[in-house]
Amino acid sequence: MKLLGWLIDRQNRKVYIYHPNREIEILENPEAVTGNPELPGFILRMGKIW
């Protein structure tokens, strides 16, 4: 089973990406976030969220 979690901090324009058994990845002000490899082809455009 593949797991993926995102925490979107709109105020600080950060996205925290959680995967099992890995360090948390932090993206600062990304234009887009992809779901790879768990959600191939999925792209979340952040422009409307910010």
C-alpha positions in Angstrom: 0.0 0.0 0.0 1.3 3.4 -0.9 0.5 6.4 1.3 0.7 10.1 0.7 -0.2 13.1 2.8 -0.1 16.8 2.1 -0.4 19.6 4.6 -1.0 22.9 2.8 -0.1 26.0 4.8 -1.8 28.8 2.9 -0.6 31.6 5.2 3.1 30.8 4.8 2.8 29.3 1.3 4.3 26.0 2.2 3.4 22.4 1.4 4.5 19.6 3.7 4.6 16.2 2.0 4.4 13.1 4.1 5.5 9.6 3.0 5.9 6.6 5.2 9.5 6.0 6.5 10.8 9.2 4.9 11.7 12.6 6.1 9.0 15.3 5.6 9.5 17.2 2.4 8.8 20.9 2.6 8.1 23.0 -0.5 8.1 26.8 -0.2 5.8 28.6 -2.5 5.5 25.9 -5.2 3.6 26.7 -8.4 2.4 23.1 -8.4 2.5 19.9 -6.4 2.5 16.5 -8.0 1.2 13.2 -6.7 4.0 11.1 -8.1 4.6 8.2 -7.6 1.4 7.5 -5.6 -0.9 9.5 -7.9 0.7 9.4 -11.4 -0.2 12.3 -13.5 -2.0 14.2 -10.7 -0.9 17.9 -10.5 -2.3 20.4 -8.0 -1.8 23.9 -9.3 -1.3 26.2 -6.3 -2.2 29.5 -7.9 -5.9 29.3 -6.9 -5.0 28.1 -3.4 -2.6 30.9 -2.6 
